[in-house]
Amino acid sequence: MTSLSRRDQSVIWHPYTQHQISSLTIPLSKGEGAFLFDVDGKRYLDLISSWWVNIHGHGNPVIAKAIYEQALQLEHIIFAGFTHEPAITLAEKIVSILPAGFSKVFYSDNGSTAIEVALKMAYQYWYNQGQKNRSRFLAFSGGYHGDTFGAMSLGRSSKFFDHFTDLLFSVDIAPYPATWQEDGEVEAKEQNALQWIEHYFAQHAETVAAVIIEPLIQGASGMNICRPEFLRALEQLAKKYNVLVIYDEVMTGFGRTGELFACLKAGTNPDIVCLAKGITGGFLPLAVTVCREPIYHAFLSDNIDSALVHGHSYTANPLGCAAGVASLQLLLDPAALNNIRTIEAMHAKMLKKLATQPKVEKIRQCGTMAAFNIALPTAYGSKVSYQWREKFLEHGLLLRPLGNVVYLLPPYCISAEELCHAYEEIIKVLSTI
Ligand SMILES: Cc1ncc(COP(=O)(O)O)c(C=O)c1O
């Protein structure tokens, strides 16, 4: 193990890592179900689905076989002027499970690129119709939408990108009504946010391209939940003032919220939806930006200037699309829904137990995702949060607290016993803090 870690250390620069204070990386050699195994055979329960991408568990043979068979047939092609069956099938399936009215799928490679595409789609939608001054975007306090420059601009309030402020384009930031169990002030927070947004739209709507939100739960800034009521009211305001609504469902898509998509759970109808992470079951990088027909129509003319001039070399990679089709088949099987319900029930049960622990506050759950705060001020990436992460690893749990926020977002194949065990171990770790 150490020799691989040392080789890694000499050549690799890892994401979101302060190498001076972090321990050596752990070389993993195998994944099976909800577990990852390091090269020495120690196993870790993957409670964060490997950065929220894995939905059916590691090494899923159905997805692995679909990729293998596709690789023997057609590994990759240019996606302008050509197409292939897995891309078409996946797009058809995605459109069929989103709310009615979504009709066009634009492929890219990851969550951030899906967001960049959505930004361009929204801006150029207005531009192509002669509304060239619609250059404002409204995002939410604490929102995170990825690490490319457009996405960072949207996430400018998240604190992740403070060094880059001078390079980001300006985005307006609305208050976000984060809530948790037994929060007596949620309605007041929602009213405050909605009043702010209405006032903002009343002043600026004609220059706003779109409002973007991580629906029901903000991920990276600390698993902050909002109520579906808030999303419905936001949609009403956006409709009233003729502003597009973009849902960043990069984390919430494909069952995470307990329904296939957050928009279905909330009963809302955004104009553009971004999906990535779970789309291939966690096997390959792939993303889509899905829009309604009128948006697509605004890009049609005899002139390339009005087209969406955007694309990536690996757009709609056939292996990724084949993985996506296989993953969706698994997700739409009633067995997956049963697993999701089991996780929801186990979270609810064990969160009650957690609530009795000292230092635990702001307990919250959204479908298969659960979170709580440790009542100690601990910054994101601080030494203390590294130490907590290591303690969890010693207990065989792969958890990555976001500052003082501990969250569980497991693959759907995790058993009730495994999840219950995870909570028991978390309680043991908490007792040492
Ligand atoms: C809500 C949300 N949007 C966008 C992204 C960016 O996705 P990616 O890391 O695939 O670029 C993330 C990643 O965590 C995310 O959680």
The ligand as an SDF file (V2000), in Angstrom:
LIG
                    3D

 16 16  0  0  0  0  0  0  0  0999 V2000
  -25.1300   20.1930   -8.0320 C   0  0  0  0  0  0  0  0  0  0  0  0
  -23.8510   20.0270   -8.7980 C   0  0  0  0  0  0  0  0  0  0  0  0
  -23.7210   20.6290   -9.9810 N   0  0  0  0  0  0  0  0  0  0  0  0
  -22.5990   20.4810  -10.7100 C   0  0  0  0  0  0  0  0  0  0  0  0
  -21.5420   19.7260  -10.2490 C   0  0  0  0  0  0  0  0  0  0  0  0
  -20.3040   19.5850  -11.0830 C   0  0  0  0  0  0  0  0  0  0  0  0
  -20.2050   18.2740  -11.5580 O   0  0  0  0  0  0  0  0  0  0  0  0
  -18.8160   17.6840  -12.0500 P   0  0  0  0  0  0  0  0  0  0  0  0
  -17.9890   17.4940  -10.8260 O   0  0  0  0  0  0  0  0  0  0  0  0
  -19.1790   16.4100  -12.7090 O   0  0  0  0  0  0  0  0  0  0  0  0
  -18.2320   18.6790  -12.9820 O   0  0  0  0  0  0  0  0  0  0  0  0
  -21.6450   19.1030   -9.0210 C   0  0  0  0  0  0  0  0  0  0  0  0
  -20.5250   18.3170   -8.4850 C   0  0  0  0  0  0  0  0  0  0  0  0
  -20.4310   17.9920   -7.3380 O   0  0  0  0  0  0  0  0  0  0  0  0
  -22.8370   19.2470   -8.2730 C   0  0  0  0  0  0  0  0  0  0  0  0
  -22.9960   18.6790   -7.0800 O   0  0  0  0  0  0  0  0  0  0  0  0
  1  2  1  0
  2  3  1  0
  2 15  2  0
  3  4  2  0
  4  5  1  0
  5  6  1  0
  5 12  2  0
  6  7  1  0
  7  8  1  0
  8  9  2  0
  8 10  1  0
  8 11  1  0
 12 13  1  0
 12 15  1  0
 13 14  2  0
 15 16  1  0
M  END
$$$$
